[in-house]
Amino acid sequence: MSVSRTKFYLDKQNAKVMGVCAGIADYTGIDPLLIRIGTVVLTCAFGWPLLVYLVIGWAADKKPAGLYEGPDDAKFWQGVRSNPRRSTAEVRSKFRDIDRRLADIELLYTSRNKRLSDEIDSLR
């Protein structure tokens, strides 16, 4: 079974009741306390969020152990879930920067720079 880091999971480790609010907090990166307060307020005002909460608690999978390698990994995947296009643009930008730096290094080492050639020869 492959584990998807972009899927919603119940967070039983940080759960108070069923792990739904903790799962929403993990998925979005919002503080779990704010999610819980919002859920209670909406339930008191309308009533239907309790039914939604129970259905999600029954239907959603539990978060697998070791889903994230650390807090930085969790923060990265929360960003991916909130805005996938931004994340792919950041990765592309990093690859472009690496490619540009490699091209500069290649140009430096393959150019006909006499001073550089003499310096490399002196190091041998």
Contacts in CASP RR format, 6 or more apart in sequence:
PFRMAT RR
TARGET T0000
AUTHOR 0000-0000-0000
METHOD contacts of the structure
MODEL  1
MSVSRTKFYLDKQNAKVMGVCAGIADYTGIDPLLIRIGTVVLTCAFGWPL
LVYLVIGWAADKKPAGLYEGPDDAKFWQGVRSNPRRSTAEVRSKFRDIDR
RLADIELLYTSRNKRLSDEIDSLR
3 64 0 8 1.000
3 67 0 8 1.000
5 67 0 8 1.000
5 68 0 8 1.000
5 77 0 8 1.000
5 80 0 8 1.000
6 77 0 8 1.000
6 80 0 8 1.000
6 81 0 8 1.000
6 84 0 8 1.000
7 61 0 8 1.000
8 23 0 8 1.000
8 24 0 8 1.000
8 27 0 8 1.000
8 60 0 8 1.000
9 23 0 8 1.000
9 26 0 8 1.000
9 27 0 8 1.000
9 60 0 8 1.000
9 61 0 8 1.000
9 62 0 8 1.000
9 63 0 8 1.000
9 64 0 8 1.000
9 67 0 8 1.000
10 18 0 8 1.000
10 19 0 8 1.000
10 20 0 8 1.000
10 22 0 8 1.000
10 23 0 8 1.000
10 56 0 8 1.000
10 57 0 8 1.000
10 60 0 8 1.000
10 61 0 8 1.000
10 62 0 8 1.000
10 63 0 8 1.000
11 19 0 8 1.000
11 22 0 8 1.000
11 23 0 8 1.000
11 25 0 8 1.000
11 26 0 8 1.000
11 63 0 8 1.000
12 19 0 8 1.000
12 22 0 8 1.000
12 62 0 8 1.000
12 63 0 8 1.000
13 22 0 8 1.000
13 63 0 8 1.000
14 22 0 8 1.000
14 23 0 8 1.000
14 25 0 8 1.000
14 26 0 8 1.000
14 32 0 8 1.000
15 22 0 8 1.000
16 22 0 8 1.000
16 36 0 8 1.000
18 53 0 8 1.000
18 54 0 8 1.000
18 57 0 8 1.000
19 57 0 8 1.000
20 39 0 8 1.000
20 53 0 8 1.000
20 56 0 8 1.000
20 57 0 8 1.000
20 60 0 8 1.000
21 32 0 8 1.000
21 35 0 8 1.000
21 36 0 8 1.000
21 39 0 8 1.000
22 32 0 8 1.000
22 35 0 8 1.000
23 32 0 8 1.000
23 63 0 8 1.000
24 30 0 8 1.000
24 35 0 8 1.000
25 31 0 8 1.000
25 32 0 8 1.000
25 34 0 8 1.000
25 35 0 8 1.000
26 63 0 8 1.000
26 74 0 8 1.000
26 78 0 8 1.000
27 78 0 8 1.000
27 81 0 8 1.000
28 35 0 8 1.000
28 78 0 8 1.000
28 81 0 8 1.000
28 82 0 8 1.000
29 75 0 8 1.000
29 78 0 8 1.000
29 82 0 8 1.000
39 49 0 8 1.000
39 53 0 8 1.000
42 49 0 8 1.000
43 49 0 8 1.000
43 50 0 8 1.000
43 53 0 8 1.000
68 74 0 8 1.000
68 77 0 8 1.000
76 87 0 8 1.000
79 86 0 8 1.000
79 87 0 8 1.000
80 87 0 8 1.000
108 116 0 8 1.000
109 116 0 8 1.000
END
